[in-house]
């Protein structure tokens, strides 16, 4: 085996790894898509089995924009769930006395007004 054959083999292996990565992402998107019925998903999978490279390319061309939109929507939902969890844990970990003390410190620093302090105090005591 000479150096050129080694480089050619390395190129083929790299291309196969990239192809399987793309195929994996396409299959994940296919199963996460709630708008497609089970029959269409089965047809896509059959297409991937019969003509793998062409099937993946056609899927990316036909449904690539929706693929990106679904990923962005999932990321936004995950972020919203995480933010809600953090807000819940941050609020639950403080006692009313700690919340009032923190609001008083903000009032003394001039960060909030007296009305805002009263609202925070009422919320903490509720």
N, C-alpha and C positions, 0 to 999 in steps of 0.2 A: 504494500500500500504506500503510495507516494503522498506528498504533501497536498496536492490538488485533490486527490480522492478524499483525504481527510477533511479538507475544507468543504468539499461538496457534501459529505456525510453530515458534517456539523450544520451546514445550511439546511439540509433536509430535516434533521431532528429539530432544529429551531423552528422551522415552518410548521412542523407537526404540533409542537407545543403551543404555538400561537393559535393554530387552528382549533385545537381542543379547548383552549381557554375561551375563544370566541363562541364555540359551540356550547360550552357550559353556560356562558352568560345568556345566550339565545334561549337555551332550554329553561333556564331560571325565569327569564322574562315570559316565556310561553306559559309556564305553569302559574305564574303570578297574575297573568292577565285575566281579569274577571269578565271581560267583554266577549271573549271567545268561548264557544261551546266546547264540550268534550270531543265532539266529532271533528271540529276544525283543528283542535290540538292534536288529535290522533293523525289527521291527514298531514299536518306539518311534520310530525315525528316520522311518519312513513316517508315523506319526501326527503327528510334528513338522512334516513337509512339508505334510500335508493341512490340519491345524488347528493352526497354530503356537502361538497364545496359549493355547488350551484344552489342547493337548498338554503344554506346559511347566507350566501350573498343575496339571494332573492328576499329572504326574510329581513335582512338588514336594510335593503332598499325599500321594501314595501312597508315595514313596520318599525323602522329605526327611529323616527321622530316620536312615535308613541312609546317606544322603549325608553327613550330619554325622559319623556314626561312622566311615565310611571315611576322611574327611579327618583326624580325630583319630588314627586308627590309622596312617595314612601319616606324619603329623607325628611320632608317637612312634617309628616305625621310623627315620625320617631322623635324629632326635635321638640314638637309640641308635647308629646307624652313625657319626655325627659324634663322639660321646663315645668310642667305641671307637678311632676314628682318632686322636683327640687323645691318648688314653692310650698308644696304640702309639707315636706320634711322640715324646711326652714321655719315655717309657721308653727308646726307641731312641737318643735324642740324648745321653743321659748315659752316660759310661763307668762301670764298676764303682767306680773310685776316686772319681768325682764323687758317686755315690750314697752311698758310705760316708762321704764328707766331709759331705754334707748330713745324713745320719742322725746323725753325731757332733755336728754343730751343734745339731740338735734335742735330742739327749741333754744337751748342755751347757746349753741353755736351759731344760731341765726339761720340755719338751713331751712327750717319750716316756720310757719306763722303760728300764732296762738290758736287760730281756728283749726289748722291742720293738726296741731297737738291735741286739741280737744276731740277731734274726730278719731285720731289714733287711739286715744285713751278710752273713748266710748267703745270702739271696736274691740280693744283688748279686754274690756270688762264684760262685753256681751257674750 
